[in-house]
Amino acid sequence: MVVEESDAMFSRQAFYNKIYRQHFSPEGNWLVATDSLAYLYLFELRQALKLNASNNERRFKYRLKLDEPVFALSTVQSRLVCGNSVGQLAVYNWDDITHCDTSDYCYPLCRFNDFPTKLSVAPPCEINTLACIDNSSVLYAGAGDNAIRLMEIERPDKIISTFVGHSEYVNELAVQSEHVFLSSSEDGTVRLWDVRSKDIHVFNVASDGKLKRSSFGRGVCALDVEEDFMVCGGDVEPSIWHIGSRSLASALICEHAPLMRYTVAKMNGDRILIGGTCPNLMQFDYSGQRLTSVETSLRNVYSIETNSVGANAMTTVAGDSLLIDVFLNLGYVSFCFSTTSM
């Protein structure tokens, strides 16, 4: 009877658990993932990549309990920054969390509660996305109050600048250069910002006749940028845009279920990876041609990350599952990381 109850509880947990975000450590030896149960999991890549590694070696090495579910992750210098569901930023030392001797709790270096805001949306407002400039201590945070904030990692409690313009919550951020970043929103737009002048260009993605879908919403939640091109999608069809000319370059034609929502897009060197509310990892070249679609072990895909560091190179895909699929070759799932202790 006890075994049956335990199995039933595990099955319910497996069905309802969501992995929101993943992030690789700066030196490429660790993967962290956060889930809907407010845990942060750490996976040791070298151990998992050993020849004939066991399932146990592909389970998490450490599991840290958080106060609230974390929706956003980023690295700034040697620190891991987490943005959670109630508008808190927590900053951890990578060295601290990868050398834990406990699976209980890890105290952050600092924590900042509730963004100050004069906007109409009442706090707490979840932090949905974080982005940083390479080799910089500057951090961008996009939140559920429709705004993006610029801050310095040494003083995360002091907002340097606030970028206002979206009429609904910010889903994703992508940094193009030292001074230019993009934001996607549930309002159906992607905005291009220049921090030196606050100049803005608005890409009205959901209004484009080639991309909008009848009887669907307008939200743009997937976003990534590489040089002068961006890829985005959501309730609208995924697409490639040329930033310099402010024009649509190509719509990405996907075979999808009628209610498909595209949740994540990554420009991955030589191909574009798309995930959404289906089990498949869809892949395109940069001209917009569909290359392949690989079925994963997930019900829905929320996060795609690539580690390009040496012997630990891999792409990981996570979402509605207790498992994280690992691609050593984008043609198939090589193995899975597990967030269970069973």
GUDOMI-5053 format. One record per residue: x, y, z of N, C-alpha, C, O in turn; residue in three letters. Coordinates in steps of 0.05 Angstrom, whole numbers, plus 5000, padded with zeros to 4 digits. Atoms other than C-alpha are relative to their C-alpha. Layout:
// residues N
XYZXYZXYZXYZala/...
// end
This chain:
// residues 342
501749765000500050005000501750255000501250444985met/498249774999505650485018501450044973501850274964val/498649995026509250314953498150114979498950284963val/501949905019502850434913499550305003499450444983glu/500449714996501751114945502450164991502150374980glu/497549865008509051304933500150014970500850224959ser/500050015029508451094860498050204989498550344969asp/502149825009501951494852501050295003500550464986ala/499049734995505152114883502250074980502250304970met/497949955020511252044837498750054973499750234958phe/501349965026506651984776498750284998498950414977ser/501249745000502852614796502250224997501950414982arg/497849805002509452994807501150004972501750224962gln/498850025026512152744741498250144979499250264960ala/501949885020505852984704499950315003499950454983phe/500449724996505353674736502550175001502450414998tyr/497549844997512653874744500850134974500650014952asn/499149865024515354394696502950105006503450215028lys/497349874998522654594685499850254984499450254959ile/500449745013522455334669502550094985502450184963tyr/497549885012529755514656502449815005502449655024arg/497550144997536655214646502250214995501850414982gln/497749825005543555544646502649845006502849705025his/497350134997550755294637501850195016501750435013phe/498149854985556255514684502150134981502450034959ser/498249865018561555994655502249824988502949864965pro/497850175011566955454648498949754986500449594976glu/501250215016561954964618500049735013499749534999gly/499950264986562354414671497449935014497149705022asn/502550054985555454484703497650114984497850304969trp/502649905010548254554682498250045025498049865042leu/502049964979543154864729497250024987497050104964val/502749995010535654804720498150075024498649995047ala/501949924979529755094759497249904992496549894969thr/502650125006522754794765497750135016498150315032asp/502449894989515654934787499749945030498050055044ser/500050074971516954624856502050175016502450125039leu/498249824987521955174872502649875009503649915030ala/497350124996528254744867501950104978501150174956tyr/497849955019534854904833501749755000502849675020leu/498550255003538354284806502750054987502950224969tyr/497349975013545754224789500849724990500849525004leu/499150245013548353704740502950034992503750244981phe/497149995007555753544732500349874972499849634969glu/500050095028557053474657502149794995501549594981leu/497950205006563653094657499249735011499849534998arg/500950264989560652554701497949874982498049634977gln/502150105017554552494656501049904973499849734960ala/498950065027558852454593502049775000503049694979leu/498250224999563151884617498949764984496549724982lys/500950235015563051264574498649815018499649745040leu/501750194984557650794600499250125027498949985046asn/501049874975555351304652497349885007495649834990ala/502550124991549751024694497850215002498450455001ser/502249814996542851334703500450165025499750405026asn/499549864975544951514773502050234997501750445010asn/498049795006550851914746498850234983500150444980glu/501349795016545952304703497650125015496150285004arg/501849864983541552504761501450255011503850285009arg/498949764989542553174795502149935022501849745036phe/498050044979548753224839499250155026499550055048lys/501149844978545753774883497350104993496650154970tyr/502749895003538654014894499750205022499750135046arg/500349784980537654684928497150105001495950154980leu/502749904997531054914956500050304999501650435012lys/500349715003528955614936497550105014495749935021leu/502449894987523856084967497549994982495349944991asp/502149995020519756144903501049884974503449874970glu/499050105026519955844833501550224985500850464986pro/498349815015525256174789499349984971499449764959val/500749995028523156394719502350094982502150064958phe/497949885017529656724696502849945013503149955037ala/497250054991537156554700501950144981501450164957leu/497849885016543456904677502550005016502549985040ser/497449984988550856934691501150284996501150384973thr/498649745002554257594706502749955015502849925039val/497350064989561757494715500049725013499349534999gln/499950274987562556924766497549955016497649785034ser/502350024984555556984793497549914984497149994961arg/502550095011548956644779497850185011497550215035leu/502249834992542957114780497449864994496949764972val/502650135002535956844792497850215003497950365022cys/502349834997529457224781497549825004497149634989gly/502150194993523356914813497150104996496750324984asn/502849965007515756904811498750235016496550315010ser/501149784984514757464863501750254997501650435015val/498549765005519657974834502550035016503550265019gly/497549994985525857794874502349924982502149744966gln/497550085012532957774847501849895022502150015043leu/498150124981537857314883502649954984502549854962ala/497450025013545257304867501749795016502149825040val/498450224987549456674881502850004987503250084964tyr/497350055011556856534873500049724987499249534999asn/499950265014557755984821501649805016500949565018trp/498350194985563355684863498649895025499149665032asp/501450094976558855644924498049784993497949585007asp/502250195006553055284891501049744987499749544988ile/498950255012557554784853501849855020503049655012thr/498450144979561154584918498349985025499350015047his/501850034977555154484962500549735014501049535001cys/499950254986555553965017497349945012497049775031asp/502750054990548153985029498050024976498650164957thr/502149985021541853894987497650155011495450125002ser/502249864986537754345032499750294990497750354977asp/500449715006538855095024502850134996504750065010tyr/497549855005544255554996499250305002497550394987cys/500749724996544156285019501350164978503750134972tyr/498849835021545156804964501950205011501850265035pro/498249784992550557334966498350245007498950385027leu/501849784994544957844964497349944987497049784969cys/502850035010537457884951498750274998499050435017arg/501449745004533458464923497049944997496249794979phe/502950055000525958474937498450224987498750454994asn/501949825012520858794892501250234985502450414998asp/499249765015522559264836498450245007495950225009phe/501649764996520659974852498650084973499950074952pro/501449945025515360184801497850205004496550215025thr/502249815000510660744785498049924979496250074971lys/501850095021507160324733497449915012497149895037leu/502750064991499860124737499749725011497749665025ser/500350284991501159384752501149985028503350065034val/499250024972501359244826502049785005501849564993ala/498150224994507258854854498749805018496649865030pro/497550085012509558324863499749934971497749814963pro/500050065029511258254789502249814994504649875000cys/498050205005514857634767502150104981501650264963glu/497949955018521557684734500149774980500749554988ile/500350215020520757304669502649944985502949724974asn/497750045017527457404636502350185009501950405019thr/497549854993534657634650501949974977502049774963leu/498050005021540157814601502350185009501950375023ala/497649844993547258084608501750034976501649884956cys/498049955020552658374565502549845007503449855030ile/497550164995558857924557502150175013502550405005asp/497849874986564658114603499250275012500850455013asn/501049754988560458644636498549935026497849705030ser/501650044975557058734704497250114997495850145017ser/502749885005550759024672498049784995498549594980val/502150205002544358634677497350134992496650345002leu/502749925007537558714643498049815012498549565012tyr/502150174989531158454676497350084988496650324990ala/502749955011524358394642497949885018498249655026gly/501950094979518258334687497150014991496450094969ala/502950015005510858234692498650265002496150284998gly/501249735000509658984701500450154974500150394973asp/499749905027511159084627502650154995503050254973asn/497649845003517959424639502549835001502549605010ala/497350124998525359264632501750195016501650435013ile/498249844983530459494682502949934995503649704990arg/497150035003537959604675501250055027500650255040leu/498849984973542159494737502949904999503749764980met/497250094996549359374760500049775020498749795041glu/500150244983550658694791501150065028500349935047ile/499049934974554559014848497950145017498150145042glu/502249864986548359414866497349934988496050104976arg/502550085013542259014844497650145012495450125001pro/502349864988537959434891499750284989497850424996asp/500149735011539460064851499549984970501149884955lys/500850015028535860134784501450234985501050474993ile/498749795016540160514733498050134981498050374978ile/501849895020534760584681497649814997497949565001ser/502450165005527660344666499050064972498850294964thr/500949985027525160204596497049934999496349705004phe/502950034999517660294588498950044972499850224957val/501249985027513460194525498149774994496149814981gly/501850225004510459504525497450035015497450145037his/502649974987503059474542499249745015497249745029ser/500550254985503358754568502749905009504850015002glu/497550094987508558344605502249924981501649834959tyr/497650065016515558234579500649705003500849605025val/499550294999516957504560503049934998503949755012asn/497250075005524157504535501750244992500750434981glu/498149805007530357924526502349874984502949644988leu/497650105015536257854477501850244995500950454986ala/498049785003542558284475501349984973502549774966val/498749995026545058484406502850105002504649994989gln/497349884998551058914426500250135027498450115044ser/499549884974553959304483497850205008497250235032glu/501949794993548659844478497149944990495350094995his/502650065013542859504441498949735009500449535009val/501350254993537958984465497150004989496150214982phe/502750045010531158704444498349885022499349735039leu/501950114981524958524484497549914985496550044967ser/502550095012518958104465497850005022498449965046ser/502149964981512158184498497449864992497049794969ser/502750115005505157904504498350204985496150124976glu/501549805016502958544469500349964970499150114955asp/499750065028505058244402502350144986502550134962gly/497749855012511358664391502749905011502949785032thr/497250014991518858614395501050294998500750424977val/498949735000522259264414503050005001504349845014arg/497249975002529259474397500850255016499850475009leu/499349784982532459914451503050074997504749894994trp/497249914998538860334451500350155026499150365031asp/499849894973541060484522501350275001501050425020val/498749745000545061094501498150224995498550455005arg/501849795008539161474474497149935006495350105004ser/502850104996532961054492498450014974496050024974lys/501450025026531461044417498649734999499749535008asp/501550245001526260524403499049954971498250134957ile/501450085024524060134341498149785009498949595023his/502050214993517759714347499549834976498649924955val/500750205020517059084306497249905007496849765027phe/502750084995509558964302499549724988498249684968asn/499950285009510358214295497249894996496649774975val/502750125001503158014310498150134980496050024973ala/501649875021500458504258500749924972499249984953ser/499250085027504158194200498249774990497849575003asp/502050195012499257824155501249724995499749534995gly/498850265004504257264142500449845025500949605025lys/499350134974505057104216497649965018497649775034leu/502250024981498557224252498249774993497949694970lys/501750225004493756654262497250075010496950185032arg/502849944992486156714265499349865025500249635030ser/501050114974482756594332502349935019502149765036ser/497750044983489556634366500750265014499850475006phe/499049764986492857114415502150144984502750074961gly/498049845014498257614398502849975013504750085002arg/497550014984503757434448502449914984502349724968gly/497450085011511057394427501749925024502650105039val/498550094976514756974478502849894993504649905009cys/497450105008520556654439501650224986500550374969ala/498349795012526357114420502949935003503849845024leu/497150024999533657064402501250184979499850254959asp/498749825019538657494364502849904995504249805013val/497350065008545057374326500850204979499750204956glu/499149795018548757954294497650174991496450305008glu/502149825009543658314250497449864994495749974979asp/502550145003538157794252498849915027500349865046phe/501450114976532957594303498049804991497049804969met/502150195004528257014308498050035023498850075046val/502049974979521657064346497549834993497249754970cys/502550145005514956714354498549985026499450085047gly/501750024976509356554403497349914992497049684983gly/502650065011501956574388500050044970498449934955asp/499649965029504356814320502049794990503449665005val/498150185012508356394271502950095006503450335007glu/497249924996515956374284501050124974500250054952pro/499149865024519856824237502850115005503750145028ser/497349885000526757114220499650294990498350344970ile/500149725008527457874217502850114997504750045011trp/497449865004533158304190499750265016498150445010his/500349774982534358824244500750264986499450474990ile/499149765012538159324202497950134981497650374982gly/502149905019532659394149497350005013495350095000ser/502550014986527159294201497849854985495549934984arg/501850145017523958774156499949705005501849595015ser/500350294998521258064157501749874978501449934954leu/498350145019526357604124498749744991498749684968ala/501250255007522656944127498249905023498949925046ser/501750144981516856604161500949715001501549594980ala/499150284997518655914189497549835001495849855019leu/502450175003513455404167500449755016502049585010ile/499950234982512254894221497549834997495349934991cys/502350184998507854284223499250005029500749895046glu/500749974972504054414287497149945005495449944987his/502850034992497754264325498550264999499850475000ala/501649755003492054774318500550205022500450445017pro/499749814978493355074387502950035008503550115031leu/497149984994500955074383500850285007500150484993met/498849754992504555634420503049965000504049775013arg/497150025001511955744406501250155024500950395027tyr/499149904974515355844473503050085001503850245018thr/497149954998522855854458501249984972500449814956val/498550015025527455994399502950075005503650255021ala/497149964996535055954395501450004973500949824956lys/498349995023539856154340502649865008504249965024met/498150194989544855584348502449964981503249744976asn/497650025017550755744302499349954971499650134955gly/500750065028548555394238497149934996496349874974asp/502950065003541255274252498450145022499550225043arg/501949884981535155554288498449785013497349614999ile/501550204985531955134343497550125011497650345023leu/502649904991524555224359498649795018498649555011ile/501650184983520454924416497450145008497250385007gly/502649894993513355004439498349805014499349615027gly/501950174986507154664465499549744984497349684976thr/500150275013508753994432502749875008504550015018cys/497550134992514253474443502450044982504649964989pro/497949995020518353654382502050235002501250455009asn/498049795004524854044374500250044970501349874955leu/500049935029524054384306502550154992503550325007met/497549895008530154574267499950124971498849994953gln/500049865026531255074209502850104994504450145013phe/497549855007537055364171499450305000497250385004asp/500349714997538256114170498650124976497950364976tyr/501749905022534656184103497149955005495450044990ser/502750064994528355924136499049734991496749674995gly/500850265009528355234106499949805024501749805041gln/500350194979525854684152502049774995502149654973arg/498050215002531354174166498949735011499049534997leu/501050254988528253664213498450075025498450305034thr/501449984975523953564274500549755016499949535007ser/499250234983526253114331498149985024497850185038val/501850034977521352834382501749975025503649825026glu/498750024974523552934454498349845019496249735012thr/501550144979521252604519498150185015496850105034ser/501649804985517553244540497350024987496949974964leu/502649945011510253414532500050274987498950314965arg/499749735011511954154520502850095005504150005025asn/497249914997518654504510499950305008498650464995val/499949724990520155144550502850114999503250364999tyr/497349904998527755184549501949844982501849594982ser/497950125016533355044500502650155005502750395003ile/497449884995540655174518502249844988502049594985glu/497750135012547255024485502650075015503150305020thr/497349974988554054914518502049944978502149724968asn/498150035022559655014467502849965010504749984995ser/497450024988565454904515501249724997500349535011val/498350235003570254364491498649735002496749684988gly/501050284998568953644512497249985012496049775010ala/502650004988562553834548497850124982495650184991asn/501949885018559054104486497549844998497649594995ala/502650135002551653944484497850214997498250445003met/502549844999544654224473498049855018497749615016thr/501950124981539554104528497250134996496950374991thr/502849925005531954144521498349925025498449695033val/501650054976527154204581497350124998496850294981ala/502749905001519854324595498249855019498949825043gly/501950154984513853924620501049725004500049544991asp/498950274994517753334648501950025023502950235030ser/497950024980522253104704502749964987504849965001leu/497650065014527452964651500950244983499250414975leu/498949805018532053424611501449844978503249684983ile/498850145023533753154541502750134992502950374990asp/497449925007541053194521500649924971500349694964val/499350055028543153254448503050054997504050275000phe/497249975007550453114432500250044970502250154959leu/500549965029548153104359497150084997495449955009asn/502849905002541953494340498149824986495749884983leu/501850185014539252904302498549815018496549695009gly/501450194982537152504364500750075029502750215034tyr/499549974971536652504440502149805008501749565005val/497850184992543152214467499549875027499949635030ser/500750104973540952134540498450215014498050435003phe/501649814985536952484594501250055028502249865041cys/499549944972538652844658497449965015495250005004phe/502550054984533752684714500050185025502050215038ser/500449834976531053144769498849835023498149955043thr/501150174979528552544809502349885017504549855007thr/498050144983532152214867499549705000500949555015ser/500750295001529151534850501749864979501449624975met/
// end
